[in-house]
Amino acid sequence: MAEILFEHKEEDTDFKTQIKVWKVKIDEHYPEGIKYSLVVIDKNSMKRVLGFDNHYGKGHHFHVFNREFKYNFVDQWQVISDFEEMFDKIKRRLLK
């Protein structure tokens, strides 16, 4: 059974952000015992701007707009930090 370790939702005039991190049973799909989903949605277009996740069958990866990249997972706190840092950079470009 999954246990929520961290959950945060935030919304401003331009973006909706949702962060969820669960402790799960260690297995071949979740060798660290951590599952996560971090996403930013542009409220104007309702499209994903940024997303980090490790859903079943895909492993650690992130999305920037429509592109997908492999992610080097360290721990749940680092993924949150990396997500926030990348979103800050994207937001500065989008809101110019």
Backbone torsions as a table, in degrees:
resi	resn	phi	psi	omega
1	MET	NA	135.6	-177.8
2	ALA	-79.9	140.4	177.2
3	GLU	-117.9	127.2	179.3
4	ILE	-71.9	123.1	177.0
5	LEU	-93.5	-34.7	-177.3
6	PHE	-155.7	136.9	176.5
7	GLU	-146.2	135.2	-179.6
8	HIS	-150.3	135.3	174.3
9	LYS	-127.8	141.6	-179.6
10	GLU	-147.3	146.6	-180.0
11	GLU	-145.6	135.0	172.2
12	ASP	-127.0	-164.3	-176.1
13	THR	-69.3	-22.7	-175.1
14	ASP	-110.5	-30.7	-170.5
15	PHE	-136.1	150.6	170.4
16	LYS	-114.5	129.6	-179.3
17	THR	-121.4	136.4	177.0
18	GLN	-138.0	128.2	178.9
19	ILE	-123.9	127.6	175.7
20	LYS	-137.2	131.2	177.3
21	VAL	-132.1	128.8	-179.6
22	TRP	-119.3	148.5	167.3
23	LYS	-92.9	125.2	-177.7
24	VAL	-127.2	170.6	177.4
25	LYS	-64.6	134.1	176.7
26	ILE	-69.7	126.7	175.6
27	ASP	-153.5	-170.0	-176.8
28	GLU	-67.4	-22.5	-179.7
29	HIS	-89.1	-27.9	-179.0
30	TYR	-132.3	69.9	-174.3
31	PRO	-64.2	-21.7	177.9
32	GLU	-89.2	-8.4	-176.2
33	GLY	74.3	20.7	-178.6
34	ILE	-127.8	134.8	173.5
35	LYS	-124.0	140.5	-177.7
36	TYR	-146.6	154.4	175.5
37	SER	-147.6	116.1	179.9
38	LEU	-127.7	125.8	-174.2
39	VAL	-144.5	147.1	172.4
40	VAL	-123.8	129.0	178.5
41	ILE	-114.1	132.1	173.5
42	ASP	-76.3	119.1	-175.3
43	LYS	-69.3	-23.6	179.6
44	ASN	-75.1	-45.5	-178.1
45	SER	-96.5	-15.1	-174.8
46	MET	59.6	29.6	177.4
47	LYS	-107.6	152.3	177.2
48	ARG	-70.7	130.0	176.3
49	VAL	-95.0	-41.2	-176.4
50	LEU	-149.8	141.5	176.0
51	GLY	-153.4	135.9	173.4
52	PHE	-119.9	132.7	176.4
53	ASP	-161.6	169.6	177.4
54	ASN	-140.3	50.1	-176.6
55	HIS	-64.1	158.7	-177.3
56	TYR	-45.7	127.5	175.2
57	GLY	87.9	-11.9	-176.4
58	LYS	-110.7	-28.2	-175.0
59	GLY	75.9	-168.3	-175.9
60	HIS	-75.2	125.9	178.1
61	HIS	-160.4	168.5	175.2
62	PHE	-141.0	159.2	-178.7
63	HIS	-120.2	133.8	170.8
64	VAL	-122.9	111.1	-171.1
65	PHE	53.6	-119.4	-176.1
66	ASN	-99.0	8.5	-178.2
67	ARG	-104.7	146.9	-179.6
68	GLU	-119.1	139.5	-177.6
69	PHE	-134.7	150.1	175.4
70	LYS	-70.8	144.8	-179.8
71	TYR	-121.5	133.5	178.7
72	ASN	-90.3	92.9	-176.2
73	PHE	-70.7	131.7	174.9
74	VAL	-107.2	-58.7	175.3
75	ASP	-162.4	175.4	-174.8
76	GLN	-64.7	-30.8	-178.6
77	TRP	-76.2	-33.5	178.1
78	GLN	-69.7	-38.6	179.5
79	VAL	-64.5	-37.9	177.3
80	ILE	-64.6	-44.7	178.8
81	SER	-61.9	-45.9	179.3
82	ASP	-62.6	-41.6	178.0
83	PHE	-60.2	-49.7	-178.3
84	GLU	-63.9	-39.9	178.9
85	GLU	-65.1	-44.0	-179.7
86	MET	-67.6	-40.0	178.9
87	PHE	-63.9	-39.9	178.4
88	ASP	-59.0	-43.0	179.0
89	LYS	-65.3	-44.0	179.9
90	ILE	-64.0	-45.2	-178.0
91	LYS	-61.3	-40.9	178.8
92	ARG	-61.0	-37.9	178.6
93	ARG	-72.4	-41.2	-176.2
94	LEU	-70.8	-31.9	-174.5
95	LEU	-95.8	10.2	177.3
96	LYS	-66.6	NA	NA
